[in-house]
């Protein structure tokens, strides 16, 4: 795959990309499960080639592993897993904001 194959969203330079079948095999699920989860979890948006083929990055694979854990191991519903991922995302954003504010505070104290 070349960069020009990804007009809608470029993958990171040097990122390993997996076709949907490869990602499904790696994760132990069927491709239709990944397509369904894409419709249920807004965070899961694989890169599309110019021809519309789904390509998953390492970050997508890790997200699907988290989804699997929430659904299969913790027994959450789709809605419960969606809320858990959203809450986790909010906490991560708050931690990033806190780190930036601490950095600004240190700069101002100089």
N, C-alpha and C positions, 0 to 999 in steps of 0.2 A: 504494500500500500504506500502510496506517495501522499504528501501533504495536500496536493491538489485534489485528491479523492475525497477530502473532507471539507466541503464548503460551509456546512452549517456549524461545525464546531471542530476546531483543530485539536487533535490529541497532543499531549505534551511531547516535546522532542525526545526521541528515543524510547517512547513508551511502548511496552509490549501490548499488542492488541489481539483480542480473541474474537473469532466469529461466534455467533450465537451457539452453534453446535459444540464448538470447543469449550466455551464457557459453561454450557450445560453439562458436558462430560466432566469437566474439572470440579463442578459443584455437586454432581450427583443428582441432577434434576433433568427433566425433559425441557426442550426449548419452549414449549407452550407455557410452561410454568414461568419462565423468565419473561415472556411476552405479557402474561397476565400480571405479574408483579410490576412490570413497567407501568401498567394502567392503574395500579393501586397505590404505588409509592412514587410520589412526584420527584423524590431525590434520585431515583433510578432512571437516568436518561442516557442510554448509551450513545456513543458517537455514531452518526450515520454517514455512510459513504455517499458519493454523488448518485449512485444507483439505489440508495435507500437501505443498503445492508447494515445491520447492527454490528457495531464493533465495541467490545467491552475492554476497558482498561483495568489495571490492577485495582484502582479505587472502586470501580464498579463491582469487581469480584468480592472485595472486602465488604462492601455494602450488602451484597446478596448473602454473604455468610452471616452478617448480623441479622438480616431478615430471617434467614433459616433458623438461627438460634432462637429468635423471639417467637417464631411460629411453632417450630418443631420441638424445641427443648423446654422453653418456658410455657408453651401452650397458649400463647396469646392469640386473639382473633386478629384478622387483618387490621381492623380498626384500632385495636390495642397496640399492635406492632407499629402502625403508622404514628400513633400518638407518642409512643416510646421513642421512636426515631426523631420526631419533631422536638420533643423535650430535650433529647440528647444534643441535637443541633443547636438549640437555644442556649444550653449550658456551655457548649463549646464557643459560641459567639460571645457570650458574656465573659468567658475567660480570656478571649482575645482582646476584648475591649478593656478589661481590667489590666492586662499586661501593657497595653498601649498607654493607658492612663498613668500607670506606675512609671513608665519610661518618660512620659512628659513631665511628671512630678520631679523625677530625678534631674531632668534637664533644667527645670525652673529653679531648683535648689542650688544650682552651681553659681 
